[in-house]
Amino acid sequence: MAAVLLFLIGMAGRFLYAEWAGVRELRLAEEALRSYHYEQAQHHLERSLIYRPRHYNTHLLLARVCRQLGDLERAEMYLDRATNLQEDPSEELRLEGLMLRAASGEIEEVRGQLVRYSVKETREAPLVLEALGNEFLSKQDPGNARWCAERWRLLEPENPRAYLLEGKIHFQAGNYRAAKGPLEKGLERDPENTEIRSYLAQVRRFLERLELASRYREQRAYEKASRVLRELLAEEPDNAATLHERGLLERDQGKYENAVETFRQVLTLDLLRPLAHRELAECLRRLGKLTEADEHAARYKELEPVSHRLEVLALERARSPANPAVHHQIGELLYRQGKVAAAMKNIRIALDLDPHFAPAHRLLADFYMKSGKPDQAYAQMRQARP
């Protein structure tokens, strides 16, 4: 009898120790998550499972952390285990499933459901904004990715990964000046973050060389400026900022025909660059091509307020993320300027927020009619009616 009692006491002790150790590791993981250290959180969560292998919340958190770290195979494994541990899937479990689908390339299929989560003032909103923002970025949709990053930053101003996402958006677009600020703020919040350090080092190196080329040009050391620009363009042939500086160098050297071609190349990369139109107009005027010069001068005057309006709308979008009218206004402005693909992405978000938003349907009707798709245009017109 005494032996049985001792055995039971030993079993109870092992159970209590396992429970204590599992809880301790889970709390360490939660502490790491509050500091946005996903790798540390994963380590502690996996240790927690050693002691509590059937703990639902630990599996769910591991699914989330693995997804955030880009390990989608393990994320799916832990999500499946969490699902098997719950008879009736919770809202949190369903949401994690949607975010995993988005990370796996099914962003179009789940975008509408996730957007509605992202505009709510809930603890899940930052998670959804992170998932959406990264997928928008991977799908070459910088406008909506920027909206997610800005909204995420407002909700979690101390999260370095929100600043990292914003920096990566500008980095991918080759806009290193805009990338520098968010990356520096991210590094202030997490000085040991190697990914932020890597991006910021690349940004600073680029800007140092571009500014050096600009100083050489202003000092009329044209060959030195040209050498630096050749190096930059060998690394990134389609960087609009570098090409713009090369155009200025060619203009200052009196190589107006070369400058014209360079500024045209800049505008091929980005139609909404007012200064490129202004410089192109000046070079064309020097070549006696007055009619075309006047066209670009007029375009410069037209685009200045457009660029300003887009910045104002971007701020309004961050303040009022659930307002479909703001997304529609950005889409309409881009559409009128010929940036159709970017416009359509904003219109889709507007309709995700409100499927019956008539102005968005009217714009789509115009797009389909001009694209030679009258049936789709008429369908949009019907949806635009009250």
N, C-alpha and C positions, 0 to 999 in steps of 0.2 A: 504493500500500500504506500509506504514511504517512497519507494522508487517511482511509482506512478505519479505521486504528488510532485516529486522533484522534476520529473520529466515535464509535467504540465507547467510548472513554474519556469523551467528553462524555455519552453516553447513560447510562453507569454512574454518572457524577457526578450527573446529574439524578435517577436512581433512588435513589441513596443519600441525596441531599438530601431527596427527597420522603418517604422512609422515616423519616429523622431528624425532619423537621418534623411528620409525622403522629404519631409516637411522642411528641414533645414536647407537642403539643396534647392528646393523649389523657391524658398524665400530669397536665397542668394541669386537665383535666376531672375526673379522679379526685380530685385535691386539692380541687377545688370541691365535689365530692360528699361528701367526708369532712367538709367544713364545712357541709354541707346547703344549699349555694347552687346551686339547680337551674338558675336562669337562666344563671349563669356557666358551669355545666357544659355546658348546651346550646350555648352560643356556641363553646366550645372543641371540643366533639365535632363540630359541623358544620364547623369549620375543619379538623379532622383528616381528615374525609372528602374534602376537596379534594385532599389528598395521597395518601390511601389509600381510594379510593372503594369498594373491595370488601372492606373489613375487617369481618369478621363481628361482633366484639365491640363495635365502635363503633356499628354499626347497632342492636345489641341495647340498648346503653346509651342511645342516643338515643330508642328506643321507650319505654324506662322513664321517662326524664326528661320527655319530652313528655306521657306519661300523668300523671305526678305534677303537671305544670303545667296539666293539664286540656285539652291540645291533642290530643284523641283521634284526629282525622283524620291528623295527622302521625305520631302514635304507631303507628297501624295501617300507615301507609306504610313506616316504618322496620322494623316487625316483619315485614312481608311480605318486605322486602329481606333481612333477616337469615335468614328461613326459606329463601329461594331460595339463600342462600350455604352452607346446610348440607344435606347429603344425608340425614343421620339427625338429626332435631331433638333437641337436648339437653334435659335436665330443666329447665334454666334458661330455655330458650326456651319450653317448654310452660307453665311457671309464669307467665311474662310474658304469654302468651296468655290464661291464666285471669284474671289481674288486669285485663287490658284488657277482657275480656268483662264483668267485674264493673263496671268504670268505665263501660261502655257501657249499663248497665241490666240486665244478665243476672245479677244477684247471686243470685237464687234458684236458677238453674241451676248455678252454680259454687260456691256458698257452702260446701257440704259438703267439697269438695276443698280449698278454701282454709283452712277452719278447721283441718283436719288439719295443714297446713303451719304455721299460726300458733302451734301449741302446742309445736313442736319447738325445741330449742336450736340453731338454725342461723343462718347469716348471712342467709338469706332471710326468716326470721320477721318482722323489723321491716318489710320491704317489704310482706309480706302483711297485717300488722296495720294498716299505713297504708291500704292499698287497701280492706280490709274495713271499717275504722273510718269512712272517708269515705263509703263506700256505705251502711253502716248509718245514718249520720247523714242522708244524702239521702233515705233511705226512712223517716224518722221512727221510727227504732228506737234511742232514746238509751241504753237499757240495755246493749245489745250493743256499741254504739259506744263507750260508756264503758269497757267491758271491754277493747276493743282499745286504746284510748288508754292506759289504766293499764298494760296488759301491755307495750305499746310503750315507754312511759316507763321501765319497769323494765329493759328490754333496752338502751335507748339513752338514758341519763339526761341526756346533753348535747345531744340533738336538739331544737331549738326547735320543730320541727313537731309533735312528740308533745305538747308542752304546748299548742300552738295548737289541735290537734284536741280536747284535753280542754276547753280554754276554750270552743271553739265549741259543744261539746255542751251545756254549761251555759248558754251565751248563747242558743242556740236555744230552750231550755226556759224562758227568762226568768229563770233563776236567776243573777243577776249577781254576787251575793256569792260563789258558788262558782266563777264564771268568773274572777274577779279574780286569785286566787292563781296558777293555771296560766299565765295570760297574762303576769303579771309575771315568772314564772320563764322563760318563753319569751323575753321581751324581754331579760332578763339575758344569755341565751346568744346572742342575735342582735339587738343594738341597732338594726340597720339594717333589720330586717324590717318592711316597711310594712303588711303584713296584720295582724300582731300589734299594731302600734301603733294601727291603726284600730279594731280590736275593743276594745283596752284603753281607748282614749279614750272610746268609747261607754259602756263599763262604768263607768268612773270618773265620767263625767258623770251617768249614771243614779243611781248610788249617792249622789253628792253631793246631788242634788235630793231623793231619797227620805229621806236622813238629815236634810235641811233641813226637810222636811215633818214628820218625827217630832219634831224639836226645837221647831218652832212649836206642834205639838199639846201637847207637854209644858209649854210656856210659856203655854198657853191662848190662843195667837194663832190662833184657829180659822180665820178668814177667810184669813189668809196660808197656812196649811197646806192649806186647801181649794183655793186658787189653784194651788199647786205640784202637787197631786195631779191636778187637772183637766188641767194641761199634760201630765203624764206619761201619763195615761189617753188623752188625745187622740192620743198617739204610739203607745201600746200598750194598747188597750182590754182585752186579756185577760191582762195581767200579774198573776199571782197575788199577788206581793209588794206591788205598788201597791194592789191591791184590798184586801188585808189591812190595810194602813195606813189606807185610807179607812174600812174597817169600824171600826177603833179610834177614828178621829176621830169618826165618827157615834155610837159608844158613849159617848165622853167628852162629847159635846154632848147626850146624853140622847135622841138620835134612834134609839131601839131598833128600831123597825120597819124603818127604812132599813138599820141595821146588820145585822139579820137577813138581809135580802135580799142585802146585799153579801157576807156570810160564806157564804151559800148559793152565790153565784156563784163564790167561791173554791173551794169544795168540788166544784163542777161541773167546774172546771178540773183539780183534783187531789184525789181522794178521800183520799189518804194524808197529810193535813195535820193532825196532832193539835191544834195550837194553834187552828186555825180551828174545830174542833169545840168546844174549850173556851170560846172567846169566844162562839160561837153559843149554847151552853148558857146562859151567863151572861145574854145579851140576852133569850133566850126566858123565862128565869126572871123577869126584870124586867117582862116583859109578862104574867106569870101563866100562861104555857103550860108548866106544870111537867112534864107527861108527856113532851113532846117534848124539854124541857131535859134531863131525866134520861137520855133516849136518847143525846143527843149527849155528855153528860158520861161516860156509859159507853163510848161510842165513843172518846172522848179517852183514857181509861185503857187501852182495848184497843190503840189504835194506837201508843202510846208504845213499848212493847216491840217491836212490828212494825217500826217505823222503825229502831230500834236494831239489830234482827236483820238487816234488809236491808243496813245499813252494814257489819256484821260479815261477812256473806256476800259483799259486794262486795270486801272486802279478801281474803277467802279465795279468791275467784275469780281475783284478780290473782296470788296466790301459786301457785295450782294450776289453771292455765287448762285443762289437759287432763282434769280430773276432771268427768265428766258429772253426778255427784251434786250438785255445787255449783250448776251451772246449773239442775238440776231443783229443788233446794230454793228457789232464787230464784223460779223459775216457779210452783212450788206455793204459795209465800207470796203472790205477786201474785194468783194465781187465787182463793185463798180470800178475798182482799180485793176481788174484783170487777174487777180490772184484767186482763181476759181477754186482750186483744190483746198487752199487754206480756208476760203469762205465756206465751203460745204462742210468742213469739219466743225466749224462754229455753229452752223445751222443745225447740224445733227444733235449737238449738245442742247441747243434751244428746244428741239422737239423731244429730246429725252426728258427734259424738265417739264415740258407741257406739250403733249402730243397734239393738242388742239390749237396751238399758237398760230393764228391765221397769217400774220406777216411772214413767218418762216415758210409756210406752205405757198404763199404767193411768190416769194423769191424762188423757191424750187420750181414752181410752174414756169416762171420766166426762163430759168436755166434749161429745163427740159425742152421748152419750145425752141429756144435758140440752138439747142443741140440736135434738133430734128427728131424729137421724140414726143409727138403731140399727144399720144395716149397717156403717157405718164404726166404730161403737163396738165391735161384735163382732169386727171385723178387728183392732182394737187390743188387745182382750182376748186374742185368739189369740196375738198377738206378745208379750204379757206373760207367757205361760206358759213355764215352764222347759223 
